[in-house]
Amino acid sequence: MSTVHRSARTRAVGAVAAAGALALVVGCGGSDDSATGGGKKDGKVTITMGMFGVMGFKETGLLEQYEKENPNVDIKAEVAGDEQTYYTALQTRLAAGKGLKDIQGIEIGRAKEIVDTQSGKFADFSDVAGADHFLPWKQSQITTEDGKVLGLGTDIGPMAVCYRKDYFEQAGLPTDREEVAKLWAGDWKKYVEVGRTFKKDFKGDKVAYMDAASGLFNAMVYGYPEQYYNAKGDLIYDTNPAVKEAWSLAADAAEADLTAKLRQFQPGWDPGLANGTFATAVCPAWMLGHIGEKAGPANKGKWDVAKAPKGANWGGSFLGVVEQSPVKEEAKKLVAWLTAPEQQAHIFEKQGSVPSSQKALETPEVQNVTSEYFNNAPIGKIFGAAAQDIPDKQVLGRKDGTIKDTFSQGLTLIEQQGAKRDKAWKTTAERIEKAVG
C-alpha cells in the first residue's frame, strides 16, 4: 500500500495567502516574470508555465522527468502561492497581451469566466489524441459552446468527512470509518443530527462538532448539477432549491451551536486544527494535506476519513496553452503528458490530488493509496468511489468563486454575530448582486 506524505494543494479560491504578493517559487530551469513565453533556439525548446499552489507537477518530479525523456525541452515553471493573486495577474496579462506563460493553470472557479470571455486567447485541445480518459463532466467545464476545448483537466475535489476518532469515542459514537459513514449515509441532515447527539453526549472540555457551517453549505451545494447559475448562464442562486436547502441546514447547524464559528482557511481555522477545537470537517481530497500539516504530529492517527452523505465536487483545475505561444504545439504536448492517466495517478500517490482521469481512478496506483496521518485510511478507495458519485453534469458560472465566498461570509454573520438567518440571507444577496452586477 502506498502512503501519501505530501500536502495536497489548497483549492479554495483566495484561501491561503502567499508570503508576499505573487511570491514565486522557481521551478525547473529558473524563471523570468517578464517573459512572454518560451521559444526555440539551437534545437532547444523552452516552455514556460504559470501555476498556483501545489499543483504537483514540479513537486512530484514530473517536470524533471519530462525534461529527461525529452532532452531538447527546457521547462521554466513559475508558481504563485495564492490563486487569487495569481488570477488577478493572469487577467492583467491577458488584457495586455503580454507577460503570459506558454502554459497557464486555470482554477475551476475561474473556468467559466475564461470560457466566456477569453476563449480567443487559449489554444484548442479538441484535436489532441488520447484525451478521452477524463470523467464525463470534467472537460465540458472548459469547453466553449462551439466545441473549442481550452485546456485539459488536472485534479478534482470529491468529498468526504474528516473526523476525530478520539472525540467520537468520548461522545459514545462509533469510531470505525465504515460505521461512522452509516450514521449519516444518504442525507446531510443526518450529519447534523449526529452533531446534536455529539454535543449532548460529549464528555470533556467543550469541543464543537464541526468547524464551519460554510463547509457543510459548500458540500451540499456542490452535490447538484446546477448551483449559482443555470446552463444558460442566468444567476439562479436566489431561486435554486439546492442553495436554499443548503443555506437552511447550515443555518440550523450554526443556530444549534454545532460549529466552531470558523471559516475554512481563514484566521482561527489553522489554530483550531492544531488545538483540536472541533471534531469534524467536510473535506475535499485536497484538504487532507492541509489538515495534516496544521493539526501537526501531535494529532497524527486521531483523525480519520469517512464517506460523505452524498457525492459532490469542490475544487479542481485545468492546464491551458495561450494561443500566441511560440511553442504552442510543444506546450500542448507537455500538457497532454502531464494530465495523462499515468501522471495523474503519480501525483495522487505522492501528494493526494485526486485524478480527473476516469482511467487513472481505476488503477491500483490510485486505489491502493492510504494516508498514514489519517489512521491509514484507504483514501484511494474512499475518494475514488466519491468521484463516481459526483453528478455527471457540473454547471459553472462566471463568478462562482465570488458567490461561494460571499455565502461563507453570510453564514459567519449567523455564527459569529448571532444574526437572524433571514437578515443574513438578505445581506448576502445584496453583496452578491453588488459583486456580480
N, C-alpha and C positions, 0 to 999 in steps of 0.2 A: 504494500500500500504506500502511496506517495503521501507526503505531508506538505501542506502549504506553509512556507516560512516567511514569505514576503507580504508586506501590506498591500491590500487591494487599493485601487485608485478611488478617491472620493469623487463622486459624480455630482452631488448636489450643486446646482449652479451657484457660483459665488460663495460656496460654503466655507471653504478653507482658505484663509488669506495667505498670500505668499509673503515671504520676508522681503518687503520692498516691492514697489510696483514693477511688475514684469521681471522679477528675479529670474535669471536664466541659468539653467543647468546645461552645460555644453556637452553634446553627445559626440558620436564618432566624428573625428576629423575637425573638431572645433566649430566655431560659429561666428557669423558676422551679421548683426542686426540690420545693416544697411543693404544686405544682399537682396536682389530681386529674383533670386532663383539660381539654379546651378548652370551647368553648361558643359561643353565638350572641348577638350584641348589635349593635343598629343595622344590621341587614342584613349584618353581617360574621361569618364563621365562623372560629373559631380551632381548629386541630387540633394537638395535641401529640404528639411522637414520642419514644420512648426506644429508643436503639440502642447498639451497641458496636463498637469497632474502626473500620475504614474500610469501611463497607457501600456507599459510593459515591453515595448519593442526594444528600447535601449536597456532597460533594467534586467531583462532576462537574456541578454546577449544576442538577440536576433539580428540587430543591425550589423554587429560584428560578424556574425555567421554569414550574412548575405554578402558582405564585402569579401570574405574569404572564398566563397563559392563563385563570386564574380569579381576577379582581381582588377578589372577595369573600372569598377564602380567605387566611388568615394561618397559616403553619406555624411552630411552635416546636419545634426539634429539639435533643435533649439526647443527647450521645454519650459513653459511658464508654470509656476506652482499653482496659480489661481486661474480657473477657467474664465471667470468674469473679466478679469484684467486681460486675459488672452483674447477673448472675443471682442472686447472693445477695440483692441489694437487691430484685430483682423478686419473689423468693419471699416476702420480708418484706412487701412491699406487697400481694401477692395475699392473703396470710393476713390482713392488717389491713383489706383492702378499701378502702384509700385510698393516695394518692400515686402512683397509676398514670397512665400517659400513655394517650391515646386509642389510639395505635399502639405496640406493643411488638415489638422484634426477638426472635426465638427461634432459638438456635443448634441445629444438627442433633442434637448430643449431649444436648440438653435436651428435644427434641420429644416423645419417648415419655412422659417424666415429665409434661409438660404435658397430653398427650392423656389419660393415665390418671388424673391427679389434679386437673386444673384446667380440664377442658372446660367446666364451667359458667360460668367466668369470662371466656370468649372468645366473640366473635360467630361466627356460622355464615356461611361463604362459599359454601356449596353452591348458593345462589341467584344468584350473581354471573355475569352473562352474559359470554361471551368468555373464560372462564378455562379453556379446554380445550386450551391450547397447550403444556402442560408435558410433560416426559419422563414416561413411563408410571408410574414408581415414585415420582416426587418428591412428588406431592400425597398419596399413600397414607400417607406418613410423618407427616402432620399431620391425618389423618382418624380419627375415632373409629369404633368397631365399628358404631354405629348410623348412620353416614354423615355426621356433623357435621364440616365442614371448618373447622379453627381458624385458618387463615391461608393465604397464598399464597407460593410459593417465590421466593426471590431467586436466589442462585447455587448452584453445585455445585463439587465438588473432584475432577475427573478427574485421573488420574495420568500422570506422565511421569518420565523420569530426567534430571536436570541433570548435566552432566559438564564437566570442564575439558579443552578440546581440546589445550592445550599439554602437559598431563600425559599424556594418552593417546599423544601423539606421542613423548614421552620413554620410554614403555613399549613402543613399537613397535606400538601398536594403531591401528586406523583412526580417523580424526578426523571424517570426513563423517557427519552425523547419521543418514542412512539406512543407511550401512554399520555404524555403531555399533549401531543398533537391531537389525540382523540378528544381531549377536553373541549376543544374549540373547532373541531372538524366541520367544514362547510359553511360556517357563519361567523362573521366578525362580532356579532352580538354576543356569541358565546365567549369570545375572547374577553369582552368587557365584563361579562358575568363572572368569569374566573377571577377577574380583578376584584370584584366585590367580595368574593369568598376570601381571596388573599388578604385584603385589607382587614376583614373581620377576624381572621384566624391567625394572622402572622404573630409569632412570638419573638419579641426582641425589640431593639430600638426601631424607631419609625423608618420604614423603607417604602417608597412609592412603588406601585405595581408596574407602571410603565413610565418611560422617560418623558414622552410628549404626546399630546393629543394630535399634533400635526403629523406625527409619524403614522398613527392609525388612519388619519384622514387620507394621506397620500396612498397608503396601501390599498384602501378601499377604492378610491377614485381610479387608480391605475389598473384596476381589475376589469374595467369596462372598455369597450372599443372606442367610445366617444367620451371625452371628459369636458374640456372647456370650449371646444369648437366642434361643429359638425363637419361632415365631409365636404360641404360647400364652402367652408371657411367662415361660417357665421359663428359669432360668440353665443354660446348657449349655457354658460355656467349657471346663470340665474334661473333657468328652467329645467336643466338636466336633473332627473330624479336621482341619478347616481351621485351627483355632487351634493344634493340636498340630504340624501341618506347618510353620506359620509360626514357631512357637517353636523347633522343631528346626533349621530353616535359619538363622534369626537367630543361634542359639547357635553353629552351625557357623562363621558369619562372625566372631563375637566370639572364639571359641577359636582361629581361624586368624590372628588379629591383622590382620584386614582392615579394622577400623574405627578411627576416631579416638577411640573411647571417650567419645563425647559424647552428649548428649540434645538433640534439636532444640528450639530456643527456650529452652534452659536455659543457665546461665553456662558460658562457654567456646565455645559454638557460634558466636556472632557473631564473636569474635576468630578462630576457625578459618576462617570465610569470608574475613575481611579478610587473614589471613596465609597463606591457601592451604594449609591443613594436610590437606585431603582432596580427592579427585578427583571423587567423585560424591555425589549426594544424591537420594533418591527425593523427587520434588517434585510435589505437587498444584499446580494452576494458580495458586492464591492465594499460593503460597510464592515465586514468581518475583520479585515486588516486594521482598520482604524480603531475598532473596539479593542482588539488585542493589544495594539500599541498603547492606547491611552489608559486602558484598565490596568495594564502593566503585569509584570511577572507574578506579583502577589496574588492575582486573581486567576492565574492560569489553571484550567481544569474546573473552575467554578462555573464558567459559562458553558452552555450547550446550545444546540440548534435544533428546532423542531419545525415541521411542516406548517406553513401558514394556513389559515382557514380557507382561503381562496387564492387562485393564481393571479398574479399581477406583474407588471414590468415597471420598474422605476430605475431609469438610467440607461446608459449605453452611448456609443459613439460611432463615428464613421471616419474614414480617411478619404479625402478628395484630392484631386490634382487640378491646379489652376490652368486655365485654357492657354494663357500666354507663356507657360513654362517652355524654355528652350530645349528641355529634355522630357517633354510630355509623355512620349511613349515609354521611355525608360522608367519614368516615375510611376506610370500606370502598372507596369510590370512588377515593380517593387511593391506597390500597394496590394496587387493580387496575391503576391507571395506572402506578405505579412498577414493577410486576412484569410489565407488558405486554412483548411481544417487542421493540418499538422501544426502550424504555428499557433493557431488559437488554442489548441489543446496544450501546447507547450506553455503558453502564458498562464493558463488556468492552473496547471500543475505547479508552476513556480510561484504565482502570486495571487491566484484565486479569482481572476476576471473571467466570468462565465462566457463561453463562446456564443456568438450569434449564428454559428455554423451548425446546422442540424447534424451534419456528418460528424463534426467534432464531438458533439454532445454524446454521441453513441459509442465513442471509442473507450477502451479500457483506461487510456491515459487520463480521461476526464472522470469516468465512472468510479475509478479506484482511489481518487484523491480524498484524503482525510485532513482534518485540522487538529493538530496536536493541542493547540491552545484551547479549542472548544471541546475538550474532553474526547478527542479523537472522533469527533462527529464525521460521518461519511458525507461530506459536503458535495462531493461529486454526484452522488446519487440523489441527495436532497434537492440541490439546485438544478440538477439535470432534469429531474422529474418536474420541478416547479416551472422550468422553462416550457415544458409541454402543456402546462395549464394556462399559459398566457393566451388571451383571446387572439384569434388569427388575424383580426383587424385592429390596428392601433392608429387612430386618427390623431394627427398632430396639428397644433395651431401655432401661429407666428409668435405669440407671447406666452406660451405655456409655462416657461420658467418663471417669468414675472408674476403670472397669476398664481402659480403654486406658492411662491414666496409670500405673496400678499395674503393668501388664505392662512398660511402658517402664522403670520403676524396677527391675523384676526382671531385665531384660536388662542393666541397668547393673551389677548385682551381679556378673554374669559378666565384663563388660568391664573394670570399674574395680577390682573386689576379687578377681577370679580365682575366684569361687565356682563349684562344680560345677553343671552345668545342672539336675540333679535337685533339688539343695538349693535352688537359686534358684527353681525352679518351686514347690516346697513352700512357700517363704516367700511367694511371690507369691499362691498360692492362699489362704493364711491371711490375708493382707492384704485380699484381695478379699472373703472371707467376712465379715470384720470390718466392711468398708466398706459392704457392701450388705445385711448381715444385719439 
